[in-house]
Amino acid sequence: MSEQHSSEVEAGLARLEGYLMSQAALHEADEAGESFAQALSWLGPDEQHVIAERFAQHHLRLKRQILTAVVTRAEELKAEYSLRYAVLRRRLVGLTIAAFAFLATVVALLTAA
């Protein structure tokens, strides 16, 4: 399978996963709204329906805000850890070069003696 075909498949799967997740969130919001509205037994069916819809909308807004905050934090952490990794990699390369230089000097001194 070609690399382009593989990336197209991955993109398609990501879109499908996103769609399924959004449908699950909609279903969860609708169920939460219905459950909340049914607890308000003194309301009529039309009023319960309106309350259920408003609760579902609120539920989805809250979920979107949480997801946005999580994505933002993940991007911040990715940037932070990428920077830390780069610094660590530079230190490790520097220490490796210094160790090889030290060993080369020791070997040169021992062979010269």
C-alpha positions as CSV (number, residue, x, y, z in Angstrom):
1,M,0.0,0.0,0.0
2,S,1.4,3.4,-1.0
3,E,2.1,6.1,1.6
4,Q,-0.4,8.4,0.0
5,H,-3.1,5.7,0.1
6,S,-2.2,5.0,3.8
7,S,-2.5,8.6,4.8
8,E,-5.9,8.9,3.0
9,V,-7.1,5.8,4.9
10,E,-5.9,7.3,8.2
11,A,-7.7,10.6,7.4
12,G,-10.9,8.8,6.5
13,L,-10.7,6.7,9.7
14,A,-10.1,9.9,11.7
15,R,-13.2,11.6,10.1
16,L,-15.3,8.5,10.8
17,E,-14.1,8.4,14.4
18,G,-14.9,12.1,14.8
19,Y,-18.4,11.5,13.3
20,L,-19.0,8.6,15.6
21,M,-17.8,10.5,18.7
22,S,-20.0,13.5,17.8
23,Q,-23.1,11.2,17.4
24,A,-22.3,9.6,20.7
25,A,-22.1,13.0,22.3
26,L,-25.4,14.1,20.8
27,H,-27.0,10.9,22.0
28,E,-25.6,11.3,25.5
29,A,-26.8,15.0,25.6
30,D,-30.3,14.0,24.5
31,E,-30.4,11.2,27.1
32,A,-29.2,13.6,29.9
33,G,-31.7,16.2,28.8
34,E,-34.6,13.7,28.8
35,S,-33.6,12.3,32.2
36,F,-33.4,15.8,33.7
37,A,-36.7,16.8,32.3
38,Q,-38.5,13.7,33.4
39,A,-37.4,14.4,37.0
40,L,-39.5,17.6,36.7
41,S,-42.7,15.7,36.9
42,W,-44.9,18.8,37.5
43,L,-44.2,20.1,34.0
44,G,-46.3,19.2,31.1
45,P,-45.0,17.1,28.1
46,D,-44.3,20.2,26.0
47,E,-42.5,22.0,28.8
48,Q,-40.5,18.9,29.5
49,H,-39.5,18.7,25.9
50,V,-38.3,22.3,25.9
51,I,-36.4,21.8,29.1
52,A,-34.8,18.6,27.7
53,E,-33.7,20.4,24.5
54,R,-32.2,23.3,26.5
55,F,-30.4,20.9,28.9
56,A,-29.0,18.9,25.9
57,Q,-27.8,22.1,24.3
58,H,-26.1,23.2,27.6
59,H,-24.6,19.7,27.9
60,L,-23.1,19.9,24.4
61,R,-21.8,23.5,25.0
62,L,-20.1,22.3,28.2
63,K,-18.6,19.3,26.6
64,R,-17.3,21.4,23.7
65,Q,-15.7,23.8,26.2
66,I,-14.1,21.0,28.1
67,L,-12.8,19.4,24.9
68,T,-11.4,22.7,23.7
69,A,-9.6,23.2,27.0
70,V,-8.2,19.6,26.9
71,V,-6.9,20.2,23.3
72,T,-5.4,23.5,24.2
73,R,-3.6,21.9,27.2
74,A,-2.4,19.0,25.1
75,E,-0.9,21.4,22.6
76,E,0.8,23.4,25.4
77,L,2.2,20.1,26.9
78,K,3.4,19.0,23.4
79,A,5.3,22.3,22.9
80,E,6.7,22.1,26.4
81,Y,7.9,18.5,26.2
82,S,9.3,19.1,22.7
83,L,11.4,21.9,24.0
84,R,12.6,19.7,27.0
85,Y,13.4,16.8,24.6
86,A,15.4,19.1,22.4
87,V,17.4,20.4,25.4
88,L,18.0,16.9,26.7
89,R,19.1,15.7,23.2
90,R,21.6,18.5,22.9
91,R,23.0,17.8,26.4
92,L,23.3,14.1,25.6
93,V,25.0,14.7,22.3
94,G,27.4,17.2,24.1
95,L,28.2,14.7,26.8
96,T,28.7,11.9,24.3
97,I,31.1,14.1,22.3
98,A,32.9,15.1,25.5
99,A,33.2,11.4,26.6
100,F,34.6,10.3,23.3
101,A,37.1,13.2,23.3
102,F,38.2,12.2,26.8
103,L,38.5,8.6,25.8
104,A,40.5,9.5,22.7
105,T,42.8,11.7,24.8
106,V,43.3,8.9,27.3
107,V,44.0,6.3,24.5
108,A,46.4,8.7,22.8
109,L,48.3,9.4,26.1
110,L,48.5,5.6,26.9
111,T,49.7,4.7,23.4
112,A,52.3,7.6,23.5
113,A,53.8,6.4,26.7
